[in-house]
Amino acid sequence: MKFFKKALVASAILGASTVANAADLTDATVAHSAQGIEVNGATASTIRVIVREQLEAGDLITFTFGTGVDKTGLAALAVDTLPAADVAKIDVNYGSGTYTVSEHASTDLSKGILVLEVNTGDPVTKDSSFELYLPASAFDATKASTATATYSAKSGLTGDAKDTSGDNTGLFLVTQDQYAVSVKSDFDGVVERLNQVTFTKNGDLFANGSNSASLDDAVLIDVTDNQTLASKVTAATTTLTVDVTGNFKDYAANMATAEAFLLSTAATPIALAGTTATVAKVNDTTARVVVSADNFAGNVLGDFYLALTKPVAAGKTIPATEFLMDSSVGFGGAKAFVTQTDADAGEWKLDATVITVPYFPVGKEGTSSSIHFANNSSSDVDVIVSVIDADGTDTYTSMDLGKDLGKNAVTKVSQAELIALFGLPTDSLTKLSVTFNIDAKEGDVNAYAFTTDDTGRTEISTTQQHGQ
């Protein structure tokens, strides 16, 4: 038994020692701009080869290039294997290595094949490394993901393969997106409940001559323009377009005149410099912001504030609305680069509990509708009521309910009270949507609505939102 175990151990050791090693090729360490490479083309690039099995004089190393390496451009280049670097050629850089290689006669660059022979002298020992360099003219920038080199080696004595397995492929053109856009701090204004033309709470209280904490709210847009990448875009005309979705029904077409403005992120924010920083209403649900690289220092896109205030038209209020954001960068390519879609950009809430009964019939003979409010707070609370009717032909002014919701009590609001409050007909059906603006904190007041006729009681659905 002991002899059998020793035999197994010896066999395992032998097996481990005879497993084939492999060269490892690392991808380029300097990334290209994914957008810049489209408009500027590629720059020169290097991959590193780490030999995992010793190579001796006469051994052959073959590199087979992928389709992202332009064969015509490659064939026009000379191969330099001297220790001194030559950036105009296909170059082998040994670093501190004492071995050398030379181009072998079987090289055929027109077919994407480079063969190197280990020269007489020091061997390429295991774990030694060298770099393979290609100039910009060797690349097809439209095929960056296949700008590869695949390594293989064989013995010059026997022709047997060496380094036959492992990560033998390296990528010359690693790409990263140059641009990223996100919401750093969102719209968070709380709208005063009575007149609804100012904010009672606002997280973005930056000091600026054009800005008022009670009148304006802002979203901070975080922008990355990575200028450390190779082949980066540097054009002053690069544009960032941001579409903000929300309720802009009552805003003017040229919002930038008084209803919106763009500010820097300096300690005291100022209007963005340059010529193309604009805000405009696209439609009732979308406002569009356009800034360009020349609005920022060094023509590098950066962070900025979009501030909004109330509509300037007389009688218009700050809308309670949610905001979403889309953005894209126009960098000179075939199409703009999309940086975000439907990103949460915050919301404006009314400083109240708002309960809406979207369908509330009144005035129909034999039918009685009512709403019951449970106020669980320790204070009586005020209520403002607004209604719209089914056909939208009549307009109604918001009205104070005329009574408070008693503390720690249930208060009934009948259809008769609403008919009297808004002067509605008592002898014909009016289909209403009723909204209650309640001066209460979240969770303090809840409602139950129903209608009763000769068939019994039917519950009516309600929606509820809270501003604080």
NORGINOR-V826755 format. One line per field, one symbol per residue. phi: phi as a letter, one per 40 degrees, with the letter a starting at -180 (. if undefined). psi: psi as a letter, one per 20 degrees, with the letter a starting at -180 (. if undefined). A space follows every 50 residues. Layout:
# NORGINOR-V826755
phi = ???
psi = ???
This chain:
# NORGINOR-V826755
phi = .ccccccccccccccccbcccacbbccdcbcccccccccbgcbdabbbbb cbadbbdgcbbbbbccccccccccccbcbbbcdccbccbcbbbcgccbca baccccdaccbgbbbbbccchccccdgcaabbbbcdccbbccbdcbcbbb caaacccbgccbfcahccbbbcbcbbccbabaccbccacbcdcccfbbcc aacbbccaccbbccbbbbbcccbbbcccccfccbcccdbbbbbbcacbdc cccccccabaabbcbcdbdbdcchbbcbbaccacbbbbbbbbdccbdgfb dacacbbbbcdccdgcbcccacbbbbaabcbhccacccbabfccbgabbc cacbbbbcbacbgccgbbbabbbbbcccbcbcbbbbbbbccgcbbbcdbc dgaccccfabbcbcccccdccbgcccbacbcbbbbbcbcacdgcbbbbba bbacchcbcbcbbabbca
psi = gghgghggggggggghijpprqqppqrphoqqphghhhhiaqrqrqqppo pjppprpiqpppppqriioohghghiqqpojqhpqoijrpqpoicjqirr rqpqiipnhijkpppqpprpbqrnqpjrqrqppprhiiqohilhijmrpp qqqqpigijqqqmiramjpqphnpqqphqqprogprpkqppphfhljrpi qpimlqpqhiqphihqqqpoopppnojiqqkqpjphipqppppppaokgj qrgnhihiiqqpqrkrgnprqpraikoqpqpgaijpppppqrhiiqpjko paqrpopqarqiqpiqrpqoqqpqpqqqpojjahqqophqplqpjarpqq mrppppoionpqippjppqrpppoojrjqqqqpppqqqrhijhqqppqqp hiqroqqlrppporhhghghhjlqqijqppoqpppoopmqrpihprqpqr qpaiiappqpqqqpqpi.
